[in-house]
Amino acid sequence: MAKCEITGAGPKTGKRISRRGKAKREGGVGKKTTGISFRTFKPNLQKQKIWVPELNRFVTVRCTAKAIKTMDRKGAYQVLLKAGLVKPPRAKKKN
């Protein structure tokens, strides 16, 4: 399964527990577990084409919705640089 290129978020595992009966606080004899099934929680991955003005080009990344919000807040260049997806532009040589 794919991961977010910025935050590294991937799928997590968990359980879904099926119960029957009436809760004790509602006057019943208590809830009983009738089944446990394993499941995965998948990240909300989006394929984004982001304009980076510092590099004067588009960068395509696969990231979560949370990472997109972080880029809006902190700036795309700073977040992509910290994640190692882009390199800083090289300084031009003086003659």
Summary of the structure (lengths in Angstrom):
residues: 95
radius of gyration: 23.0
end to end distance: 50.1
largest distance: 87.5
contacts: 206
relative contact order: 0.22
helix: 22%
strand: 37%
